[in-house]
């Protein structure tokens, strides 16, 4: 019921992912990233614990492939899981269990990897990787471009209702974290894209506000948000 992409930016060192699903609040359960370490999407019959487990393995120096094995080794229901992992170096890695739902497939690029289940077309992940690699923009914009390409190729077999975008930079907290937890009559991916258009020009200023409020510009809004 989900399709997603994880990616890294060779220029900035950022990691991130974008995800969408027919289920509500997909990013709350499936999106994980850590600055300087990597990004993980855990989906299908989801176990959210796999995300932190894979990131912990990456932080210890494991490759993406080994991080997948380590995370799955703590689970016991690998046939039901999809796990997509990217680290600082080397190829991304993907696991899709034999009991993944409906039509499922995956694709791996140089700095990204995509996968999905219950898809309308098995070529959705490949279209996402192609769009990510063809776009010269910020990591967040490239992830959105990939999601739009996946949707254009067919996306999920039914309508999607939730989406999320998560990007980490150098801090312990997200650089960008945007979610549409339930959109009944519109496209949640476009809702995230619209929010990104507003938020991204201010993202660096919110970091500055956290690190040195005296150096931060004001947007005329009281407080920090």
C-alpha positions in Angstrom: 0.0 0.0 0.0 3.1 2.2 -0.2 5.8 3.5 -2.5 8.9 5.4 -1.4 12.4 6.6 -2.2 15.5 7.2 0.0 18.3 9.4 -1.2 21.5 11.2 -0.4 23.0 14.4 -1.7 26.7 14.1 -2.6 27.0 17.9 -2.6 25.5 18.7 0.8 25.8 15.4 2.6 22.0 15.5 3.3 19.9 12.3 3.6 16.2 12.0 3.1 13.2 10.1 1.9 9.7 10.6 0.5 6.8 8.2 0.9 3.1 7.9 0.1 0.4 5.4 0.8 -3.3 4.7 0.9 -2.9 4.2 4.6 -3.1 7.2 7.0 0.0 8.8 8.5 2.4 6.7 6.6 5.5 8.8 7.4 4.8 8.4 11.2 5.6 4.7 10.9 7.8 4.3 7.9 10.3 7.3 7.5 13.6 7.4 9.3 16.8 9.4 8.8 19.8 10.5 10.8 22.2 13.2 10.0 25.6 11.9 8.8 24.3 8.4 8.9 21.6 7.6 6.3 17.9 7.1 5.6 15.6 4.2 5.9 12.1 3.4 4.7 10.3 0.4 6.3 7.0 -0.5 4.7 4.6 -3.2 3.5 3.4 -4.9 6.8 5.3 -2.3 8.7 7.5 -2.8 11.7 8.7 0.7 12.7 11.5 -0.7 14.8 13.4 -1.7 11.7 14.2 1.9 10.9 16.1 2.8 14.0 17.8 -0.7 13.9 19.1 -0.1 10.4 20.3 3.4 11.2 22.1 2.1 14.3 23.9 -0.5 12.1 24.9 2.2 9.6 26.2 4.4 12.4 28.4 1.5 13.6 29.9 1.4 10.1 27.8 -1.3 8.4 27.1 -1.2 4.7 23.5 -0.6 3.6 23.3 -4.3 2.8 24.6 -5.4 6.2 22.3 -2.9 7.9 19.3 -4.5 6.2 20.4 -7.9 7.4 21.0 -6.7 10.9 17.7 -5.0 11.2 15.8 -8.0 9.8 17.7 -10.3 12.1 15.9 -8.7 15.0 12.4 -9.1 13.5 11.5 -12.7 12.6 8.8 -11.8 10.0 11.1 -11.0 7.1 8.7 -12.3 4.5 6.2 -9.5 5.3 8.7 -6.6 5.3 10.1 -4.2 2.8 13.1 -2.3 3.9 15.0 0.4 1.8 18.3 1.6 3.2 21.0 4.1 2.1 24.2 5.1 4.0 27.0 7.5 3.6 28.9 5.4 1.1 28.4 2.5 -1.2 25.3 1.1 -2.9 21.8 1.4 -1.3 20.1 -1.9 -0.3 16.6 -3.2 -0.5 14.7 -6.2 1.0 11.3 -7.2 -0.2 9.9 -10.3 1.5 8.0 -13.0 -0.5 4.7 -12.0 1.1 4.9 -8.3 0.1 1.5 -7.2 -0.9 0.2 -7.2 -4.5 2.5 -6.0 -7.3 5.8 -5.0 -5.8 9.2 -4.1 -7.1 12.2 -2.0 -6.4 15.0 -0.1 -8.2 18.5 1.1 -7.1 20.4 4.1 -8.4 23.7 5.6 -7.5 22.5 7.9 -4.7 18.9 6.6 -4.2 16.7 3.5 -4.0 12.9 3.1 -4.4 10.4 0.4 -3.8 6.7 -0.2 -3.4 3.9 -2.7 -2.9 0.3 -2.9 -4.2 1.5 -0.8 -7.2 -0.4 -0.2 -10.4 2.8 -0.9 -12.4 6.0 -2.7 -11.5 7.9 0.1 -13.3 7.1 2.7 -10.6 10.3 2.4 -8.6 12.5 2.6 -11.8 10.6 5.7 -12.9 11.3 7.3 -9.5 15.0 6.5 -9.6 15.2 7.9 -13.1 13.5 11.2 -12.1 15.7 11.6 -9.0 18.9 11.2 -11.0 17.7 13.5 -13.8 16.9 16.4 -11.5 19.5 18.9 -10.6 18.0 20.6 -7.5 17.9 20.3 -3.7 17.6 16.8 -2.2 14.0 17.7 -1.1 13.1 18.8 -4.7 14.6 15.6 -6.2 12.6 13.4 -3.8 9.4 15.2 -4.7 10.3 14.9 -8.4 10.7 11.2 -7.9 7.4 10.8 -6.1 5.6 12.7 -8.9 7.2 10.4 -11.5 6.1 7.3 -9.5 2.6 8.7 -9.4 2.6 9.4 -13.1 3.7 5.9 -13.9 0.7 4.6 -11.9 1.7 4.8 -8.3 -0.3 2.7 -6.0 -3.1 0.5 -7.4 -5.6 2.6 -5.4 -5.7 6.3 -4.4 -3.0 7.5 -2.0 -4.2 9.4 1.1 -1.0 10.3 3.0 2.6 11.3 2.3 5.7 12.5 4.0 9.0 14.1 3.2 12.0 13.9 5.6 15.4 15.5 5.1 18.3 15.6 7.6 21.3 17.9 7.3 23.9 18.3 10.1 21.8 18.7 13.2 20.2 16.0 15.4 16.7 17.2 14.4 15.2 17.2 10.9 16.1 19.9 8.4 12.8 19.4 6.7 9.9 17.2 7.9 6.6 17.6 6.2 3.5 15.3 6.4 0.1 15.0 5.0 -1.5 12.4 7.3 -4.9 12.1 5.6 -6.0 13.8 2.3 -9.4 12.4 1.1 -10.1 14.4 -2.0 -6.7 15.5 -3.3 -3.1 14.3 -3.8 -1.1 14.2 -0.6 2.2 14.3 -2.6 1.1 17.6 -4.1 0.1 18.8 -0.6 3.7 18.0 0.6 5.1 19.8 -2.5 3.1 22.9 -1.8 4.3 22.9 1.8 7.9 22.5 0.7 7.6 25.5 -1.6 6.7 27.6 1.4 9.1 26.0 3.9 12.3 25.4 2.0 13.2 29.1 1.5 13.1 29.4 5.3 14.7 26.1 6.3 18.2 27.5 6.9 16.8 30.4 8.9 15.1 28.0 11.3 18.4 26.3 11.8 20.0 29.6 12.6 17.2 30.5 15.0 18.0 27.3 16.9 21.8 27.7 17.0 22.0 31.5 17.4 18.7 33.4 17.7 20.5 36.8 17.6 21.6 36.1 14.0 18.2 34.9 12.7 15.8 37.0 10.6 12.3 37.5 11.8 9.2 36.7 9.8 6.9 38.7 12.0 5.6 35.6 13.8 5.9 35.6 17.6 8.1 32.9 19.1 9.9 30.2 17.2 7.3 28.8 14.8 
